[in-house]
Protein backbone atom coordinates (compact mmCIF):
# COMPACT_ATOMS: atom_id res chain seq x y z
CA UNK A 1 0.00 0.00 0.00
CA UNK A 2 1.43 3.39 -0.97
CA UNK A 3 1.57 6.31 1.41
CA UNK A 4 -0.38 9.35 0.36
CA UNK A 5 1.78 12.44 0.45
CA UNK A 6 -0.01 15.59 1.40
CA UNK A 7 1.59 18.97 0.85
CA UNK A 8 1.54 21.29 3.80
CA UNK A 9 -0.60 24.39 3.60
CA UNK A 10 1.26 27.66 4.12
CA UNK A 11 -0.11 28.26 7.63
CA UNK A 12 0.70 24.71 8.69
CA UNK A 13 4.20 24.91 7.20
CA UNK A 14 4.79 28.26 8.92
CA UNK A 15 3.85 26.76 12.31
CA UNK A 16 6.07 23.75 11.68
CA UNK A 17 9.11 25.79 10.72
CA UNK A 18 8.52 28.32 13.51
CA UNK A 19 8.63 25.41 15.95
CA UNK A 20 11.88 24.21 14.41
CA UNK A 21 13.36 27.72 14.44
CA UNK A 22 14.39 27.78 18.08
CA UNK A 23 17.65 26.44 19.50
CA UNK A 24 16.07 25.04 22.68
CA UNK A 25 13.29 23.29 20.77
CA UNK A 26 15.82 21.80 18.36
CA UNK A 27 17.84 20.55 21.32
CA UNK A 28 14.69 18.99 22.81
CA UNK A 29 13.98 17.27 19.50
CA UNK A 30 17.54 15.98 19.30
CA UNK A 31 17.23 14.61 22.84
CA UNK A 32 13.94 12.87 22.00
CA UNK A 33 15.41 11.55 18.74
CA UNK A 34 18.53 10.17 20.39
CA UNK A 35 17.04 8.97 23.68
CA UNK A 36 13.46 8.15 22.85
CA UNK A 37 10.36 9.23 24.77
CA UNK A 38 11.04 11.18 27.95
CA UNK A 39 9.25 13.00 30.73
CA UNK A 40 9.62 16.70 31.44
CA UNK A 41 11.69 15.80 34.50
CA UNK A 42 14.08 13.70 32.44
CA UNK A 43 14.32 16.32 29.73
CA UNK A 44 14.96 19.02 32.33
CA UNK A 45 18.15 17.30 33.46
CA UNK A 46 19.79 18.24 30.14
CA UNK A 47 18.86 21.93 30.16
CA UNK A 48 19.72 24.97 32.25
CA UNK A 49 16.20 26.39 32.04
CA UNK A 50 13.17 26.05 34.28
CA UNK A 51 10.69 23.22 34.05
CA UNK A 52 8.05 25.79 33.07
CA UNK A 53 10.19 26.97 30.14
CA UNK A 54 10.69 23.38 28.98
CA UNK A 55 6.94 22.82 29.24
CA UNK A 56 6.24 25.87 27.05
CA UNK A 57 8.70 24.66 24.42
CA UNK A 58 7.18 21.17 24.47
CA UNK A 59 3.69 22.62 24.11
CA UNK A 60 4.84 24.66 21.10
CA UNK A 61 6.31 21.52 19.51
CA UNK A 62 3.10 19.62 20.28
CA UNK A 63 0.97 22.38 18.71
CA UNK A 64 3.01 21.91 15.54
CA UNK A 65 2.45 18.12 15.86
CA UNK A 66 6.20 17.47 15.92
CA UNK A 67 5.90 15.63 19.23
CA UNK A 68 3.11 13.79 20.99
CA UNK A 69 2.55 13.68 24.72
CA UNK A 70 0.68 11.25 26.93
CA UNK A 71 0.22 10.63 30.60
CA UNK A 72 2.16 7.77 32.17
CA UNK A 73 1.16 7.74 35.81
CA UNK A 74 2.03 11.11 37.31
CA UNK A 75 4.37 12.01 34.47
CA UNK A 76 3.72 13.44 31.04
CA UNK A 77 5.90 11.59 28.52
CA UNK A 78 6.81 13.19 25.19
CA UNK A 79 7.81 11.36 22.01
CA UNK A 80 8.94 12.45 18.58
CA UNK A 81 6.46 12.29 15.69
CA UNK A 82 8.73 11.25 12.80
CA UNK A 83 5.93 11.53 10.21
CA UNK A 84 5.70 15.27 10.88
CA UNK A 85 9.43 15.72 10.37
CA UNK A 86 9.13 13.79 7.11
CA UNK A 87 6.52 16.36 6.03
CA UNK A 88 9.02 19.12 6.79
CA UNK A 89 11.66 17.32 4.74
CA UNK A 90 9.28 16.97 1.78
CA UNK A 91 8.41 20.67 2.03
CA UNK A 92 12.10 21.61 1.95
CA UNK A 93 12.70 19.27 -0.99
CA UNK A 94 9.88 21.00 -2.90
CA UNK A 95 11.42 24.39 -2.18
CA UNK A 96 14.83 23.05 -3.23
CA UNK A 97 13.46 21.76 -6.54
CA UNK A 98 11.95 25.19 -7.17
CA UNK A 99 15.33 26.82 -6.63
CA UNK A 100 17.02 24.26 -8.89
CA UNK A 101 14.46 24.99 -11.62
CA UNK A 102 14.89 28.76 -11.25
CA UNK A 103 18.68 28.49 -11.40
CA UNK A 104 18.42 26.25 -14.46
CA UNK A 105 16.23 28.82 -16.23
CA UNK A 106 18.63 31.62 -15.31
CA UNK A 107 21.58 29.61 -16.61
CA UNK A 108 19.81 28.95 -19.92
CA UNK A 109 18.93 32.63 -20.30
CA UNK A 110 22.50 33.69 -19.64
CA UNK A 111 23.87 31.13 -22.09
CA UNK A 112 21.39 32.21 -24.79
CA UNK A 113 21.79 35.94 -24.26
Rosetta silent file (secondary structure, phi, psi, omega in degrees, C-alpha in Angstrom):
SEQUENCE: XXXXXXXXXXXXXXXXXXXXXXXXXXXXXXXXXXXXXXXXXXXXXXXXXXXXXXXXXXXXXXXXXXXXXXXXXXXXXXXXXXXXXXXXXXXXXXXXXXXXXXXXXXXXXXXXX
SCORE:     score description
SCORE:     0.000 S_00000001
   1 L     0.000  131.596 -177.831    0.000    0.000    0.000 S_00000001
   2 L   -87.127  147.395  176.778    1.433    3.387   -0.973 S_00000001
   3 L   -81.267  136.896  176.495    1.571    6.312    1.410 S_00000001
   4 L   -85.829  125.420  179.383   -0.384    9.345    0.358 S_00000001
   5 L   -96.113  125.634  179.926    1.783   12.438    0.454 S_00000001
   6 L  -113.044  128.992  177.280   -0.010   15.592    1.405 S_00000001
   7 L   -76.068  143.322  178.782    1.595   18.967    0.850 S_00000001
   8 L   -73.051  139.831  170.039    1.542   21.294    3.804 S_00000001
   9 L   -71.227  162.469 -176.832   -0.598   24.390    3.600 S_00000001
  10 H   -60.625  -43.488 -178.784    1.259   27.658    4.121 S_00000001
  11 H   -65.004  -41.482  179.748   -0.111   28.265    7.626 S_00000001
  12 H   -67.013  -41.072  177.895    0.698   24.710    8.693 S_00000001
  13 H   -65.050  -39.932  179.221    4.200   24.908    7.196 S_00000001
  14 H   -62.005  -42.851  177.935    4.790   28.260    8.917 S_00000001
  15 H   -63.585  -43.366  179.471    3.853   26.758   12.310 S_00000001
  16 H   -60.138  -49.397 -176.983    6.066   23.747   11.681 S_00000001
  17 H   -74.273  -27.813  173.087    9.113   25.793   10.720 S_00000001
  18 H   -64.178  -40.723  178.381    8.520   28.321   13.513 S_00000001
  19 H   -64.339  -35.167  179.959    8.628   25.411   15.950 S_00000001
  20 H   -81.437   -9.166 -173.581   11.885   24.215   14.408 S_00000001
  21 L   -90.157   24.761  179.916   13.360   27.719   14.440 S_00000001
  22 L  -129.249  134.112 -176.375   14.393   27.775   18.083 S_00000001
  23 H   -60.496  -42.718 -179.154   17.651   26.436   19.501 S_00000001
  24 H   -66.390  -43.012  178.973   16.071   25.036   22.676 S_00000001
  25 H   -65.060  -38.120  175.640   13.292   23.294   20.767 S_00000001
  26 H   -63.670  -38.923  177.710   15.823   21.798   18.360 S_00000001
  27 H   -65.541  -39.283  176.257   17.845   20.553   21.321 S_00000001
  28 H   -62.600  -42.769  178.072   14.694   18.987   22.812 S_00000001
  29 H   -63.191  -41.048  178.202   13.981   17.274   19.495 S_00000001
  30 H   -61.893  -42.809  179.668   17.541   15.982   19.304 S_00000001
  31 H   -62.300  -44.245  178.898   17.233   14.613   22.838 S_00000001
  32 H   -68.157  -33.719  178.277   13.938   12.868   22.001 S_00000001
  33 H   -68.399  -44.059 -177.695   15.405   11.555   18.741 S_00000001
  34 H   -77.220  -40.360 -171.844   18.527   10.170   20.391 S_00000001
  35 H  -105.960   -4.171 -179.066   17.045    8.971   23.678 S_00000001
  36 L    81.272 -173.913 -177.245   13.461    8.147   22.846 S_00000001
  37 L   -54.513  144.894 -177.929   10.362    9.233   24.767 S_00000001
  38 E  -151.708  154.139  176.713   11.037   11.178   27.951 S_00000001
  39 E   -83.985  166.828  177.032    9.249   13.000   30.732 S_00000001
  40 H   -60.574  -39.196  179.101    9.616   16.696   31.441 S_00000001
  41 H   -61.039  -45.334  179.735   11.692   15.796   34.502 S_00000001
  42 H   -65.227  -44.275  179.277   14.076   13.698   32.440 S_00000001
  43 H   -63.238  -37.242 -178.309   14.317   16.322   29.729 S_00000001
  44 H   -62.223  -24.811  179.983   14.956   19.021   32.331 S_00000001
  45 L   -64.010  -24.877 -176.123   18.147   17.298   33.456 S_00000001
  46 L   -93.265   -3.964 -173.628   19.792   18.241   30.143 S_00000001
  47 L  -126.547  150.762  179.103   18.856   21.934   30.163 S_00000001
  48 L   -99.357   36.938  177.655   19.721   24.967   32.246 S_00000001
  49 L  -126.414  165.330 -175.962   16.198   26.393   32.045 S_00000001
  50 L   -69.149  159.868  176.476   13.167   26.055   34.277 S_00000001
  51 H   -60.435  -37.155  179.393   10.689   23.217   34.050 S_00000001
  52 H   -63.837  -40.249  178.299    8.048   25.795   33.070 S_00000001
  53 H   -65.037  -42.306  177.752   10.194   26.969   30.140 S_00000001
  54 H   -61.556  -43.165  179.222   10.694   23.380   28.978 S_00000001
  55 H   -59.468  -43.561  179.029    6.942   22.818   29.238 S_00000001
  56 H   -62.824  -41.763  177.747    6.242   25.865   27.054 S_00000001
  57 H   -64.085  -42.329  179.202    8.701   24.657   24.420 S_00000001
  58 H   -64.311  -39.712  178.185    7.181   21.171   24.471 S_00000001
  59 H   -64.098  -38.348  177.459    3.686   22.622   24.109 S_00000001
  60 H   -63.669  -44.996  178.072    4.841   24.663   21.097 S_00000001
  61 H   -63.156  -38.165  178.793    6.312   21.520   19.508 S_00000001
  62 H   -67.897  -38.953  178.261    3.101   19.621   20.280 S_00000001
  63 H   -62.005  -30.783  177.247    0.968   22.384   18.712 S_00000001
  64 L   -87.954    3.010  178.569    3.012   21.914   15.536 S_00000001
  65 L    62.720   24.837  178.213    2.453   18.123   15.863 S_00000001
  66 L   -82.361  -27.965  175.708    6.203   17.472   15.923 S_00000001
  67 E  -131.187  160.317  176.208    5.897   15.632   19.231 S_00000001
  68 E  -124.173  141.945  178.266    3.113   13.785   20.992 S_00000001
  69 E  -121.534  148.208  175.423    2.548   13.683   24.722 S_00000001
  70 E  -149.873  154.013  178.536    0.680   11.247   26.926 S_00000001
  71 E   -76.068  137.210  172.957    0.216   10.626   30.598 S_00000001
  72 E  -134.532   89.108 -173.791    2.161    7.772   32.169 S_00000001
  73 L    71.462 -126.323  179.586    1.156    7.741   35.810 S_00000001
  74 L   -87.640   -7.614 -176.564    2.029   11.107   37.314 S_00000001
  75 E   -98.932  157.006  171.320    4.374   12.010   34.467 S_00000001
  76 E  -109.707  118.311 -175.722    3.720   13.435   31.040 S_00000001
  77 E  -105.698  133.310 -177.221    5.901   11.595   28.515 S_00000001
  78 E  -111.051  141.041  179.725    6.810   13.188   25.193 S_00000001
  79 E  -137.273  149.317  178.598    7.807   11.362   22.012 S_00000001
  80 E   -67.854  144.069  174.477    8.943   12.449   18.581 S_00000001
  81 L  -108.596   89.463 -174.717    6.459   12.294   15.692 S_00000001
  82 H   -60.412  -30.427 -179.512    8.732   11.253   12.797 S_00000001
  83 H   -61.328  -35.825 -179.583    5.933   11.532   10.215 S_00000001
  84 H   -69.149  -38.372  177.480    5.697   15.265   10.877 S_00000001
  85 H   -68.755  -31.231  174.983    9.432   15.724   10.374 S_00000001
  86 H   -65.361  -35.855  176.283    9.132   13.785    7.107 S_00000001
  87 H   -63.091  -41.525  178.271    6.516   16.357    6.025 S_00000001
  88 H   -62.307  -42.454  179.058    9.021   19.123    6.786 S_00000001
  89 H   -61.780  -43.886  178.758   11.658   17.322    4.744 S_00000001
  90 H   -63.112  -39.027  178.518    9.280   16.975    1.780 S_00000001
  91 H   -62.221  -44.574  178.906    8.409   20.667    2.029 S_00000001
  92 H   -65.949  -36.902  177.293   12.103   21.612    1.947 S_00000001
  93 H   -64.168  -39.186  177.400   12.699   19.274   -0.988 S_00000001
  94 H   -62.814  -44.883  177.937    9.879   20.996   -2.904 S_00000001
  95 H   -62.371  -42.532  179.098   11.416   24.391   -2.182 S_00000001
  96 H   -61.528  -41.319  177.777   14.827   23.053   -3.233 S_00000001
  97 H   -63.679  -38.204  177.471   13.459   21.764   -6.540 S_00000001
  98 H   -61.484  -42.697  177.300   11.947   25.186   -7.174 S_00000001
  99 H   -64.649  -42.914  178.594   15.330   26.817   -6.633 S_00000001
 100 H   -59.589  -43.316  178.750   17.017   24.264   -8.888 S_00000001
 101 H   -63.106  -44.760 -179.390   14.462   24.985  -11.624 S_00000001
 102 H   -62.948  -42.412  178.956   14.889   28.756  -11.246 S_00000001
 103 H   -66.700  -35.918  176.715   18.676   28.493  -11.395 S_00000001
 104 H   -64.080  -41.836  177.872   18.419   26.254  -14.458 S_00000001
 105 H   -64.899  -42.154  178.598   16.230   28.816  -16.234 S_00000001
 106 H   -61.930  -43.353  179.425   18.631   31.616  -15.313 S_00000001
 107 H   -60.639  -44.952  179.365   21.585   29.613  -16.613 S_00000001
 108 H   -62.842  -41.041  178.490   19.807   28.945  -19.918 S_00000001
 109 H   -63.964  -40.950  179.938   18.927   32.634  -20.302 S_00000001
 110 H   -68.234  -37.717  179.455   22.502   33.691  -19.643 S_00000001
 111 H   -70.102  -33.668 -179.410   23.870   31.133  -22.091 S_00000001
 112 H   -80.200  -28.601 -173.249   21.388   32.215  -24.790 S_00000001
 113 L   -95.687    0.000    0.000   21.794   35.936  -24.258 S_00000001
